[in-house]
Amino acid sequence: MLVKDVIKGMEAGTITGKQLSEQYAISTRTISKKIKQLGYLYDNTNKTYTFIGDDLETAENTDFGHLFRQNICIYDDNDADITPTVPKPIKPI
């Protein structure tokens, strides 16, 4: 899912920070922090995000899941590499 889709969904109310935190196994604070680091500022009165960064196109076309990926190797008992699971899809409200 692209950042622009996440932002639009959060503004429309179809995606919540809690859903994203459960999907990516991170805190809602981390989600807010990453969105802010991309250059978005949240307007609490209008419940919208305003882009104040340098490169809107790059920020919008970033895969949201790539913001939270870590290089973690998981091995089973036979020392076989196990690929990490894909995040669960977000269920609409």
VOBA-1610 file (N, C-alpha, C; in pm, whole numbers, padded with zeros to 5 digits, always signed):
BEGIN
Met+00084-00116+00000Met+00000+00000+00000Met+00090+00124+00000Leu+00059+00218-00086Leu+00138+00340-00096Leu+00100+00438+00014Val+00193+00527+00045Val+00170+00627+00149Val+00049+00713+00115Lys+00033+00751-00012Lys-00081+00836-00047Lys-00213+00764-00021Asp-00218+00632-00039Asp-00340+00556-00011Asp-00367+00551+00139Val-00262+00538+00218Val-00276+00536+00364Val-00326+00672+00413Ile-00267+00779+00362Ile-00307+00915+00403Ile-00453+00940+00367Lys-00491+00905+00244Lys-00631+00925+00201Lys-00726+00842+00287Gly-00688+00719+00317Gly-00771+00632+00399Gly-00785+00684+00542Met-00678+00738+00596Met-00684+00792+00732Met-00768+00919+00736Glu-00757+01002+00632Glu-00839+01123+00627Glu-00987+01090+00609Ala-01015+00985+00531Ala-01154+00944+00506Ala-01212+00864+00623Gly-01126+00814+00709Gly-01173+00736+00822Gly-01188+00588+00795Thr-01140+00541+00680Thr-01150+00400+00646Thr-01033+00320+00702Ile-00925+00389+00736Ile-00808+00325+00795Ile-00775+00400+00924Thr-00747+00327+01029Thr-00709+00391+01156Thr-00564+00358+01189Gly-00506+00439+01274Gly-00371+00413+01320Gly-00361+00280+01393Lys-00466+00244+01465Lys-00467+00118+01537Lys-00462-00001+01440Gln-00538+00008+01331Gln-00535-00099+01231Gln-00395-00113+01171Leu-00334-00001+01139Leu-00199-00004+01082Leu-00100-00060+01182Ser-00113-00023+01308Ser-00019-00072+01409Ser-00033-00223+01427Glu-00153-00275+01419Glu-00172-00420+01429Glu-00118-00491+01305Gln-00138-00431+01189Gln-00093-00492+01064Gln+00059-00501+01057Tyr+00128-00395+01099Tyr+00274-00391+01087Tyr+00345-00423+01218Ala+00270-00456+01322Ala+00325-00494+01453Ala+00417-00386+01510Ile+00368-00262+01507Ile+00440-00148+01563Ile+00341-00061+01638Ser+00390+00038+01710Ser+00300+00125+01787Ser+00240+00234+01698Thr+00129+00289+01744Thr+00065+00399+01672Thr+00156+00522+01673Arg+00235+00536+01776Arg+00330+00648+01785Arg+00435+00637+01674Thr+00481+00517+01647Thr+00579+00496+01540Thr+00518+00531+01405Ile+00393+00496+01384Ile+00326+00530+01258Ile+00320+00682+01242Ser+00277+00751+01346Ser+00270+00897+01341Ser+00406+00958+01313Lys+00507+00903+01377Lys+00643+00954+01362Lys+00694+00936+01219Lys+00669+00819+01160Lys+00715+00793+01023Lys+00642+00882+00922Ile+00512+00902+00942Ile+00436+00990+00852Ile+00490+01132+00861Lys+00522+01176+00983Lys+00578+01310+01001Lys+00715+01321+00937Gln+00797+01215+00947Gln+00931+01215+00887Gln+00924+01224+00735Leu+00815+01175+00676Leu+00799+01185+00531Leu+00765+01327+00487Gly+00725+01411+00580Gly+00696+01551+00548Gly+00550+01587+00561Tyr+00471+01506+00627Tyr+00330+01535+00644Tyr+00306+01594+00782Leu+00220+01694+00789Leu+00182+01757+00914Leu+00033+01735+00935Tyr-00005+01683+01052Tyr-00145+01653+01079Tyr-00214+01776+01138Asp-00328+01812+01078Asp-00410+01922+01127Asp-00525+01862+01205Asn-00519+01870+01336Asn-00618+01805+01422Asn-00757+01867+01409Thr-00766+01996+01381Thr-00898+02060+01371Thr-00972+02015+01245Asn-00900+02000+01134Asn-00962+01958+01008Asn-00951+01808+00983Lys-00873+01738+01067Lys-00849+01593+01053Lys-00791+01560+00915Thr-00692+01640+00873Thr-00627+01620+00744Thr-00476+01625+00760Tyr-00407+01572+00660Tyr-00261+01579+00653Tyr-00223+01680+00546Thr-00128+01766+00577Thr-00076+01863+00482Thr+00071+01829+00458Phe+00110+01826+00331Phe+00249+01796+00299Phe+00331+01923+00307Ile+00436+01919+00390Ile+00524+02035+00405Ile+00668+02000+00370Gly+00690+01880+00317Gly+00824+01833+00286Gly+00876+01887+00154Asp+00982+01822+00104Asp+01049+01868-00017Asp+00999+01801-00144Asp+00974+01671-00140Asp+00942+01596-00261Asp+00813+01517-00242Leu+00701+01576-00281Leu+00570+01514-00263Leu+00557+01384-00340Glu+00605+01381-00464Glu+00590+01262-00547Glu+00661+01140-00485Thr+00782+01160-00437Thr+00856+01051-00375Thr+00786+01004-00247Ala+00740+01098-00166Ala+00673+01063-00041Ala+00544+00986-00068Glu+00464+01031-00164Glu+00337+00965-00194Glu+00355+00826-00253Asn+00459+00806-00331Asn+00478+00679-00400Asn+00567+00582-00323Thr+00595+00611-00197Thr+00669+00520-00112Thr+00576+00411-00063Asp+00623+00288-00064Asp+00544+00177-00010Asp+00544+00190+00142Phe+00425+00201+00200Phe+00413+00224+00343Phe+00478+00114+00425Gly+00468-00009+00380Gly+00527-00121+00452Gly+00679-00116+00457His+00741-00053+00359His+00887-00045+00356His+00942+00048+00463Leu+00857+00131+00519Leu+00902+00222+00625Leu+00933+00147+00754Phe+00878+00026+00769Phe+00889-00047+00895Phe+00963-00178+00883Arg+01014-00209+00767Arg+01082-00338+00749Arg+01215-00337+00820Gln+01247-00453+00878Gln+01375-00469+00943Gln+01442-00591+00883Asn+01573-00592+00881Asn+01647-00706+00829Asn+01663-00809+00941Ile+01565-00896+00952Ile+01565-00998+01057Ile+01565-01134+00989Cys+01659-01220+01028Cys+01662-01357+00978Cys+01602-01448+01083Ile+01510-01529+01042Ile+01446-01624+01132Ile+01480-01763+01083Tyr+01522-01850+01174Tyr+01558-01987+01138Tyr+01474-02084+01218Asp+01440-02195+01155Asp+01369-02300+01228Asp+01471-02397+01289Asp+01424-02507+01345Asp+01511-02604+01413Asp+01612-02668+01319Asn+01581-02675+01190Asn+01671-02738+01092Asn+01764-02636+01027Asp+01775-02517+01084Asp+01856-02408+01029Asp+01814-02367+00888Ala+01688-02387+00857Ala+01636-02342+00727Ala+01581-02201+00745Asp+01611-02116+00650Asp+01565-01978+00657Asp+01413-01974+00637Ile+01344-01902+00723Ile+01199-01887+00712Ile+01172-01742+00674Thr+01098-01723+00568Thr+01066-01587+00526Thr+00962-01527+00620Pro+00978-01398+00653Pro+00879-01334+00738Pro+00742-01334+00672Thr+00639-01334+00753Thr+00503-01335+00700Thr+00468-01200+00642Val+00376-01200+00547Val+00329-01078+00484Val+00228-01013+00579Pro+00228-00880+00592Pro+00133-00815+00681Pro-00011-00849+00644Lys-00098-00855+00745Lys-00239-00884+00721Lys-00303-00766+00650Pro-00399-00791+00561Pro-00469-00680+00496Pro-00556-00607+00597Ile-00578-00480+00575Ile-00660-00398+00664Ile-00806-00421+00631Lys-00884-00449+00735Lys-01028-00466+00718Lys-01095-00329+00726Pro-01187-00300+00634Pro-01258-00171+00640Pro-01341-00159+00768Ile-01360-00038+00812Ile-01438-00013+00933Ile-01585-00033+00904
//
